[in-house]
Amino acid sequence: MRDTETIETELMEISAIADDSLKLERIIEWCATHPDEVPLAVHLLMGIKSKLPIENA
């Protein structure tokens, strides 16, 4: 498995893509290329999401 920082950087680059269909395509491609890193990626994304501030409606 690669360095956690490298994985996180790649995921942040993918998440910055504005077009949802392109983003989905890149996520699928990333998961197919790095299947052993998918559990770590999910963990990282869950942690990042929980750290985001809650917006007041």
URTAFEN-V850444 format. One record per pair of residues at least 4 apart in sequence whose ideal C-beta (glycine too) atoms are under 6 Angstrom apart, sorted by sequence separation. I is the first residue (numbers start at 1). GAP is how many residues later the second one is. D is the distance in whole Angstrom. If there is no record, write none. Layout:
I_GAP_D, I_GAP_D
//
This chain:
2_4_5, 37_4_6, 2_5_6, 17_5_5, 17_6_4, 31_7_5, 14_12_5, 7_30_6, 11_30_6, 1_36_6, 8_36_6
//
